[in-house]
Amino acid sequence: MAIATINPTTGEICQRFKALTPAEIDAKLAKAQGAFQAYRRTSFSQRRQWLENAAAILERDASKFAEIITTEMGKTHKSAIAEAEKSALVCRYYAEHGEQFLANEYTETQATESYVCYQPLGILLAVMPWNFPFWQVFRFAAPALMAGNVAVLKHASNVPQCALAVEAILEAAGFPEGVFQTLLIGAAQVEQVIKDPRVKAATLTGSEPAGASLASLAGQEIKPTLLELGGSDPFVVFPSADLDEAVAVGTVARTMNNGQSCIAAKRFILHEAIAAEFLEKLHLKFASLKIGNPMEPETDIGPLATEGILQDISRQVDQAVAAGAKVLLGGRPLDRAGHFYPPTILTEIPPGAKILQEELFAPVAMVFTVKDLDQAIALANDIPFGLGASAWTNDPAEQKRFIRDLDAGAVFINGMVKSDPRLPFGGTKRSGYGRELGLAGIRTFVNAKTVWLK
């Protein structure tokens, strides 16, 4: 895929970028390695100040950054502003808590003194996706830089201006030159980076094939990785739930970011006692959403990020319909410029349909009806993914069952699955491994060194 800004609202190619040569990549890694030797010795208080500066820049210029985000990948401008502000939040969180999270931990042994200290690894490679082009990077960068690591970013090829903007923000915040660098490279060039002995670890948020490829390359080099991959999150609703709230939250959970979120509510699993009422209300909510120019404040749904994604969802829905699924709403691309796909509801999807095992990256909701708790949990878990799950019930016994038995990295009861700097984030099964955010996030890429003194 060419490195370029292509406005998904119009299909217009705004700017093309030339990929780095192997020699240029090597030079950037040499710069990163040189920067690490000094940066690892900077104080927590200095790193804290730089992160706070970055947060201030993100908040001050949120609207400007949002325009870049929306132009490159199509999310609504108002949601892009919220993304920039959330990126500031994660910077402030690790600025405040990073030193405490990495403090020495003492244990009594036969030694005079024994403890664990946490030290940076060195250069980290981050391979990041286009759907949250600021947030995904900052949720990696804030803990990584606070821990004393340095980073190189290979961002998605359709958001190069976002990638360069993140680098510029961190430079303007005061981080030394070479501590965070954007590499404008294609997917095939990742191998050179991960195989370089100066690069010590890698993290990837993206597709299963991309994650498997990076993990394989890193494994050959005996380097640790963190993967956050796809999801097909269940949104389970039972009779004791507040249906109006569940419908309102479910609509946002499925259609936010134009439906392009790994933790979106993709499968609505409804108890038969409330299924008809819930579906009627969900249909009305979906039908009321305004599709249009994402720069306009009244727009709810903008375009999909690329033409390829539009083609993928069209194929997936067409295959489901051919297998016997019913389209309650939407189901066809809009006949207009840009990559627009309307809010869509699919029902009566037959067992064995291919779509049941796939991730849908568009505002398409699959709806199912179940008779009881056992059936709901079995259906929720019957996928290769295990990222998040949302269950709606006010019955304490049902809540405990969902928490215990839903096979996912996060279970939200009566709420929308979302990432929070204060809580670890990650999945199970083919949704990846490792955890970002919270205490776990800053300890992912450090050496937990055992110290024993006599």
Phi, psi and omega in degrees: 000129180295149177274108186199154170266114177239114183293113184289346178286328184242339186083003183284136173279113185272321183197140176251152181231143179271134179289149177296148174278163175306322179293322179291323175298314180300319180295321179291323177292323176296320178295319179297318180295319177296319179295323182298322183301325178270320186295324182300340181262001176290157183277158174300323182296324178291315178297323178301316181296318180296320178293321177295323176298318179298318178299318180296320178295316179300318180288319182296319186249029184302319182294321178295315179294324179298324179296321177295313181301310183295320178298322185275324185230358164093358178292159182298147182300322180294323178285332176292322174299316179299325179293316178298320180291323177292326176297322175296322181299318182289328174297314180293324181298311181284334173298321182282321190250349187302314182297318178297318181295333184253014179293152177301142178245116187266142179224138178282125174223191177286354177285162172296321179209135176216137183199170173248130173243153185247119184236148182294155180272322184137227181281127175248136175263128175245120175254112193240154184266171184273343193287329170230076195290342172263307186303314183299323181288314183291330179289339170276312190293320185300307178291324182297314181288324178296330180281352179099004174281167169242164189218149168237137185248123166254101182271167177301145188290347179265003178231049183295326180289327173297316181300315180291326179294320178298315177301316181295322178299313183291326175294315179295333179287345177114355178299137184300152180302133179093350181288324176224119181230140172271132175253111175278091183223159175274171183300323183294340182273354179297327182302319179300320184289310185290334179276351179290129183297341179286338178272124191259340183194169182213150173230145180220133167243123183168212186278163175302311180300320179295318179295317179296321180295312181295316181297323179295314179297317180294322179298323177297332181262003183055054179238138181289150178224158170233130181237129171238107190248214190281176178205157171220070192294135173279149175232097190261131182234127180243165191304329183281355183288158170282101188296320181297317178294319180297320178295314181298313180291320179298323178297314178295317184297331179270329190253353180300149181060030182060028178084006187254072179219137180295332182257020176294153175282100186262335183234113180268113183251110191246134173294140186301334182292335182237004188300313184296316180295315180298314183296321178298316180290322178296319178302315180296318179296312180300316183294336183276350183290137182268124178260135179173203182296120184292346177284343182275133187297335183276353182286134176260323184234120175261196182281162167289159193290326183220163176296325179298321179293321176299317179295321181297311183291326177297317179295315182298315180293317180299319179295322179294318179295319178297331179278350177124357179292152178253139178262113179275331182204142175073222174098357179220145175300150178284143181274079181200168176296152180092182188251064187262131174230129188282160171306130189227141176235126177247135177231172176052041178285122186287148175304140180090351178297139184302325185298337182293338182252010183248162172265134179254114183257069181188168183283062183242121180255131172260133186240134182227153177242136179231161183267331186204181185295317180299316180293322179297314181293319179298317179292319180301322184273353186276057178214161178282353184260162176203057184272292180223169176206141178238129180233136185243110178195147174253011177271116183303322180294319178294320178302315180297320179296315180298316180298317183287320195254345176287125186271088184205161178286342179211137174237123178250127178258122181058040178198166181273136177296129179204159177272149183218129181307335185276349185235143178295149184225130178169179187232184176237177179052225184276009173275358174115192181209160184089168182226136170260166173069167182061198177298317182300325184296321183277343178265003181293315185243061173222159172269112176280091188270124175278130180240131182227121181236143176230000000 
